[in-house]
Each structure stands twice: as structure tokens, then as C-alpha cells.
Amino acid sequence: MRKYPIITVILFLFTFVFVSVGCFGGDDGTERPSGSESIESGVSESLTDSETKETGNSETVKTEYAVKFMSDGEKVYEIKVKSGETTERPEAPTKEHYFLSGWYNGDSPWNFETDGISSDITLVAKWAPEVYTVTFVSEVGEKAEKQTITYDPVNGKAVEPNIKKFVKTSAYEYEFIGWYSGETEWSFDNIVEKNIELVARWNKNTAVGVLPSD
């Protein structure tokens, strides 16, 4: 058997290891073809471009704002509305002896058809007093004109008509008693709170010449 010097064996092993490392790129000894890094890089870039496009095509999320509706200091309704959109008109609240004239943002009336929402806002109900009619009915004497009364809890009163208190005809003499709403005599200190009809009541005397002249 032929013997080799130790130096020759070492050189042979060194050469074998060097060649092995050059041909196999992975830690597990699997050969990696050249250009694999470029392929992986290209795939990564493609995925990144795809994700960017999806983000670019997605819709922008709009901010939502709160719209509050207030009446006499109390909240009657609240709704969330997206930026730039109009808000729906709520069911109208009620207030005795008043009607809703509109919803106001500060001093400006709110237009539900055109005004868009751009921030949180509070719309306040503006009320106007009801207008009532007082009608006077009398079968005797002169007619009294009807009156239109705007509701006012302090001064919304009808004015007593200025009519003759004694009326004479060829057959009878009449003495005025008062104005009645149904069976109740009306006081002109009362506040008018609805449409009313006031009927004149008279005492009829068949003895002509008994009552004084008006």
C-alpha cells in the first residue's frame, strides 16, 4: 500500500471543503441557483405594488358629526351625519299656544334641503305664538266686529265691544246682560287661549217705555 505524506492529505481535505462551500449555498446543503435573490425581490416588489393599489382604490372614510335638536333647553332628538351630507328633519315637537316656525343654527334658519353638516352643531326650535279669533254674536242691536288676538300669557285679551246696553224695538225693550261663552259669562280679563264665540245675552221686557234710554 502506497503511503502519502500528511501535508498532502491536509491539502486534499482543504480543497474538498472549499469546493463544497462554493457549490452549496444553504446551511442545509441545498444548492441555490444563481439569480434566486432577484426572483424573490421581484415577487416582494409585486406584492407591495398590489397592496398599494388596493389602498388607493379604497373609499375615504367620512367623519361623522353629531346634530342635536333642542327645544326650550331640552334635547328632543339627536342624529349622526357624515361630513358634507344634509340632515333629516325630525318630527316636529309641540308647544301649547305656539307653533314651530323653524329650526335655527344661531340666528340663521336651517335649510334641510341644502345645508350640509361640517361640524357638531345644535339646532334650536324657534316658536311663534298662535293667533286666535274672537267672534261676537248678538240677535239684538248692532253687530260687534270680530277680533284677532295673538296669544300672550299676559296681554292676550279681547277688548269688550262698545255696544248700546239698552235696545228698543216697536214691541220689546232689551237690556244687555253680558257676553257668554257657552253658559259662562266671559270676563275680558281672561287670556284668549283658543278660537271662541261670545254670545250677547239680553233681558227682554214686553212693557215698552220701562227701560231707560242708552
C-alpha positions in Angstrom: 0.0 0.0 0.0 1.3 3.4 -1.0 1.8 5.9 1.7 1.0 9.7 1.3 2.6 12.4 3.4 0.4 14.2 6.0 0.7 17.5 4.2 -0.8 16.0 1.1 -3.8 14.7 2.9 -4.4 18.1 4.6 -4.3 19.9 1.3 -6.7 17.4 -0.2 -9.3 17.9 2.6 -8.9 21.7 2.4 -9.6 21.6 -1.3 -12.7 19.4 -0.9 -14.2 21.7 1.8 -13.6 24.8 -0.3 -15.3 23.3 -3.4 -18.3 22.1 -1.3 -18.9 25.6 0.1 -18.8 27.2 -3.3 -21.3 24.8 -4.8 -23.9 24.7 -2.0 -25.4 27.9 -0.7 -27.7 26.9 2.1 -27.0 25.8 5.6 -28.8 22.6 4.9 -26.6 21.8 1.9 -29.2 22.6 -0.7 -27.9 24.1 -3.8 -29.2 27.6 -4.6 -29.4 28.5 -8.2 -28.0 31.9 -9.2 -30.5 34.7 -9.5 -32.8 33.4 -6.8 -32.4 36.6 -4.8 -33.6 38.6 -7.8 -36.7 36.4 -8.2 -37.6 36.8 -4.6 -37.0 40.5 -4.7 -39.3 40.8 -7.8 -42.1 38.9 -6.1 -41.8 41.1 -3.0 -42.0 44.3 -5.1 -45.1 42.9 -7.0 -46.9 42.2 -3.7 -46.0 45.7 -2.4 -47.4 47.3 -5.6 -50.6 45.3 -5.3 -51.1 46.3 -1.7 -50.6 50.0 -2.6 -53.2 49.8 -5.4 -55.8 48.2 -3.1 -55.2 51.0 -0.6 -55.5 53.6 -3.3 -58.8 52.2 -4.6 -60.5 52.1 -1.2 -63.1 54.7 -0.3 -62.2 57.5 2.1 -64.0 57.1 5.4 -66.0 60.3 6.1 -66.1 61.8 9.6 -69.5 61.7 11.4 -70.8 64.7 13.3 -73.5 65.0 16.0 -76.6 67.1 15.2 -78.7 67.9 18.3 -82.2 69.4 18.2 -83.1 71.5 21.3 -86.5 73.0 22.3 -86.7 75.3 25.4 -83.4 73.9 26.7 -84.4 70.2 26.3 -82.9 67.8 23.8 -85.7 66.4 21.6 -83.6 64.5 19.0 -80.0 63.7 18.1 -78.5 62.1 14.9 -75.1 61.3 13.5 -74.5 62.7 10.0 -71.5 62.2 7.7 -69.4 65.2 6.7 -70.9 67.2 3.8 -74.3 65.5 3.9 -77.7 67.0 4.9 -79.6 66.0 8.0 -83.1 64.8 8.1 -85.9 66.9 9.6 -87.1 65.5 12.9 -90.7 65.1 13.9 -91.9 68.5 15.0 -92.3 68.9 18.7 -95.3 70.6 20.1 -95.9 73.5 22.5 -99.2 74.7 23.8 -100.4 78.0 22.2 -97.3 78.1 19.9 -96.3 76.7 16.5 -92.9 75.7 15.3 -91.6 78.4 12.9 -88.3 76.7 12.1 -85.0 75.2 13.3 -82.2 77.7 13.8 -78.4 77.5 13.9 -77.7 80.5 16.0 -79.6 83.4 14.3 -79.8 81.6 10.9 -82.7 79.4 9.9 -81.6 75.9 8.9 -82.3 74.7 5.4 -82.8 70.9 5.5 -82.6 70.7 1.7 -79.2 72.4 1.1 -77.3 72.9 4.3 -74.5 70.4 4.7 -73.0 69.3 8.0 -69.4 70.2 8.6 -69.1 70.0 12.4 -71.0 69.1 15.5 -74.0 71.5 15.7 -77.1 72.3 17.8 -80.3 73.3 16.1 -82.8 75.2 18.3 -86.6 75.3 17.8 -88.0 78.7 17.2 -91.6 79.2 18.3 -94.2 81.7 17.3 -97.5 82.4 19.2 -100.8 81.1 17.8 -103.3 83.6 16.6 -106.9 83.2 17.7 -110.2 84.7 16.6 -112.9 86.0 18.9 -116.3 86.2 17.3 -119.2 88.2 18.8 -122.9 87.2 18.1 -126.0 89.2 19.1 -129.6 88.8 17.9 -130.4 92.3 19.1 -128.8 95.7 18.4 -125.7 96.5 16.4 -123.1 93.9 15.4 -119.7 93.8 17.0 -116.7 93.2 14.9 -114.7 90.0 15.4 -111.2 90.4 16.9 -107.9 88.7 16.2 -105.8 88.0 19.2 -102.1 86.9 19.2 -101.5 84.6 22.1 -99.8 86.4 25.0 -99.9 84.9 28.5 -100.1 88.4 30.0 -101.7 90.7 27.5 -103.5 88.4 25.1 -107.0 89.7 26.0 -110.1 90.6 23.9 -111.5 94.1 24.1 -115.1 94.4 25.2 -117.2 95.8 22.2 -118.7 99.2 22.7 -122.4 98.5 22.1 -125.6 100.0 23.4 -126.7 98.4 26.7 -130.5 99.2 26.1 -132.2 98.5 22.8 -135.8 99.3 22.0 -138.0 97.9 19.2 -141.7 98.5 18.4 -142.6 95.5 20.5 -139.9 95.0 23.1 -137.2 96.6 25.1 -133.9 94.8 25.7 -131.3 95.2 28.5 -127.8 93.9 27.9 -126.6 91.4 30.5 -123.2 90.3 29.2 -121.2 88.2 26.8 -121.2 84.5 27.3 -119.1 81.5 26.2 -121.5 78.7 26.5 -123.1 79.0 29.9 -120.3 81.0 31.4 -120.1 84.8 31.4 -116.9 85.9 29.7 -114.6 88.2 31.6 -112.5 90.5 29.5 -109.6 90.0 31.9 -109.4 86.4 30.6 -106.5 85.4 28.3 -107.7 84.2 25.0 -106.3 80.7 24.5 -108.3 79.4 21.6 -110.9 80.5 19.0 -114.0 81.5 20.8 -117.6 82.7 20.1 -119.1 85.1 22.6 -122.9 85.4 22.5 -124.7 88.5 23.9 -127.4 87.9 26.4 -130.4 90.3 26.9 -133.3 90.7 29.3 -136.5 91.2 27.2 -139.2 93.4 28.6 -142.6 93.5 26.9 -143.5 96.8 28.6 -142.3 99.4 26.2 -141.1 102.6 27.9 -140.0 100.9 31.1 -136.2 100.7 30.3 -134.1 103.9 30.2 -132.6 105.2 27.0 -128.9 104.3 26.4 
